[in-house]
Amino acid sequence: MKKKKDSVPKADKPCAQFYSGYKSHETPRSIIIGEKEYPIKKITEQKRITDFKSGERYNLFVCETENKTYSIKVFDSGKTDKVDVYKGKK
């Protein structure tokens, strides 16, 4: 099992760590904030979405950790755009 960190974590900015098989960023495994790593307990939602303004497609993961629920956007390029605390459906 290969693991790939999304980017160099900044002090308070959350980033995601993924299981990367032959399809690259397959599923998120943990959220890293600063030096602390929070394993993902459950992926509650996974969607394939097209942004109609930009035309970009991305996967949206809603994941539960021990203390919070996060949303993670992964674009086709493999770049993770945003890891945010999930606020529910709007």
Contacts in CASP RR format, 6 or more apart in sequence:
PFRMAT RR
TARGET T0000
AUTHOR 0000-0000-0000
METHOD contacts of the structure
MODEL  1
MKKKKDSVPKADKPCAQFYSGYKSHETPRSIIIGEKEYPIKKITEQKRIT
DFKSGERYNLFVCETENKTYSIKVFDSGKTDKVDVYKGKK
1 19 0 8 1.000
1 21 0 8 1.000
2 19 0 8 1.000
2 20 0 8 1.000
2 21 0 8 1.000
3 17 0 8 1.000
3 18 0 8 1.000
3 19 0 8 1.000
3 20 0 8 1.000
3 29 0 8 1.000
4 17 0 8 1.000
4 18 0 8 1.000
4 20 0 8 1.000
4 25 0 8 1.000
5 15 0 8 1.000
5 17 0 8 1.000
5 32 0 8 1.000
6 15 0 8 1.000
6 16 0 8 1.000
6 17 0 8 1.000
6 18 0 8 1.000
6 80 0 8 1.000
6 83 0 8 1.000
7 15 0 8 1.000
7 80 0 8 1.000
9 15 0 8 1.000
9 32 0 8 1.000
9 33 0 8 1.000
9 34 0 8 1.000
10 34 0 8 1.000
11 34 0 8 1.000
12 33 0 8 1.000
12 34 0 8 1.000
13 33 0 8 1.000
13 34 0 8 1.000
13 83 0 8 1.000
14 31 0 8 1.000
14 32 0 8 1.000
14 33 0 8 1.000
14 70 0 8 1.000
14 83 0 8 1.000
14 84 0 8 1.000
15 31 0 8 1.000
15 32 0 8 1.000
15 33 0 8 1.000
15 80 0 8 1.000
15 83 0 8 1.000
16 28 0 8 1.000
16 30 0 8 1.000
16 31 0 8 1.000
16 32 0 8 1.000
16 70 0 8 1.000
16 72 0 8 1.000
16 80 0 8 1.000
16 83 0 8 1.000
17 28 0 8 1.000
17 29 0 8 1.000
17 30 0 8 1.000
17 31 0 8 1.000
17 32 0 8 1.000
17 37 0 8 1.000
18 25 0 8 1.000
18 26 0 8 1.000
18 27 0 8 1.000
18 28 0 8 1.000
18 29 0 8 1.000
18 74 0 8 1.000
19 26 0 8 1.000
19 27 0 8 1.000
19 28 0 8 1.000
19 29 0 8 1.000
20 26 0 8 1.000
24 78 0 8 1.000
25 74 0 8 1.000
25 78 0 8 1.000
25 80 0 8 1.000
27 43 0 8 1.000
27 61 0 8 1.000
28 40 0 8 1.000
28 43 0 8 1.000
28 61 0 8 1.000
28 63 0 8 1.000
28 72 0 8 1.000
29 39 0 8 1.000
29 40 0 8 1.000
30 37 0 8 1.000
30 38 0 8 1.000
30 39 0 8 1.000
30 40 0 8 1.000
30 65 0 8 1.000
31 37 0 8 1.000
31 38 0 8 1.000
31 40 0 8 1.000
31 63 0 8 1.000
31 65 0 8 1.000
31 70 0 8 1.000
31 83 0 8 1.000
32 38 0 8 1.000
38 65 0 8 1.000
38 66 0 8 1.000
38 67 0 8 1.000
38 68 0 8 1.000
39 65 0 8 1.000
39 66 0 8 1.000
40 63 0 8 1.000
40 64 0 8 1.000
40 65 0 8 1.000
41 64 0 8 1.000
41 65 0 8 1.000
41 66 0 8 1.000
42 63 0 8 1.000
42 64 0 8 1.000
43 61 0 8 1.000
43 62 0 8 1.000
43 63 0 8 1.000
43 64 0 8 1.000
44 62 0 8 1.000
44 63 0 8 1.000
44 64 0 8 1.000
44 69 0 8 1.000
45 60 0 8 1.000
45 61 0 8 1.000
45 62 0 8 1.000
46 59 0 8 1.000
46 60 0 8 1.000
46 61 0 8 1.000
46 62 0 8 1.000
47 59 0 8 1.000
47 60 0 8 1.000
48 57 0 8 1.000
48 58 0 8 1.000
48 59 0 8 1.000
48 60 0 8 1.000
49 57 0 8 1.000
49 58 0 8 1.000
49 59 0 8 1.000
49 60 0 8 1.000
50 56 0 8 1.000
50 57 0 8 1.000
51 57 0 8 1.000
51 58 0 8 1.000
56 75 0 8 1.000
56 76 0 8 1.000
57 75 0 8 1.000
57 76 0 8 1.000
58 73 0 8 1.000
58 74 0 8 1.000
58 75 0 8 1.000
58 76 0 8 1.000
58 81 0 8 1.000
59 73 0 8 1.000
59 74 0 8 1.000
60 71 0 8 1.000
60 72 0 8 1.000
60 73 0 8 1.000
61 71 0 8 1.000
61 72 0 8 1.000
61 74 0 8 1.000
62 69 0 8 1.000
62 70 0 8 1.000
62 71 0 8 1.000
62 86 0 8 1.000
63 69 0 8 1.000
63 70 0 8 1.000
63 71 0 8 1.000
63 72 0 8 1.000
68 85 0 8 1.000
68 86 0 8 1.000
69 85 0 8 1.000
69 86 0 8 1.000
70 83 0 8 1.000
70 84 0 8 1.000
70 85 0 8 1.000
70 86 0 8 1.000
71 82 0 8 1.000
71 83 0 8 1.000
71 84 0 8 1.000
71 85 0 8 1.000
71 86 0 8 1.000
72 80 0 8 1.000
72 82 0 8 1.000
72 83 0 8 1.000
73 80 0 8 1.000
73 81 0 8 1.000
73 82 0 8 1.000
74 80 0 8 1.000
74 81 0 8 1.000
75 81 0 8 1.000
END
